[in-house]
Amino acid sequence: MTMICPHCKHVTNRRSSLEQSDVTRKAYYLCSNPKCSFSFVAFEQISHAVKQSAMPDQSVNLPLSKSKRTKQEQEEMFNEVHS
């Protein structure tokens, strides 16, 4: 995975990463521009599911993307939030 350096706009490279949880990683990046050499840490997190797993882990609770939810699921979520 790559990101763009916020300083010189060159590509950065992920040097390593550490799992923080089932849905979060701490990643270390380095700019590919030797004149810049900016390095930084980014947290990568799964925010929602586009398609639910066929083998779901009950301990992982990720919402389904709004565009993929059925009307019934949207109503259930609304009721949970407003009850």
PyMOL commands that set and color helices and strands:
alter all, ss='L'
color gray80, all
select helices_A, chain A and resi 66-68+71-81
alter helices_A, ss='H'
color red, helices_A
select strands_A, chain A and resi 2-4+11-19+24-31+39-45
alter strands_A, ss='S'
color yellow, strands_A
deselect
rebuild
show_as cartoon
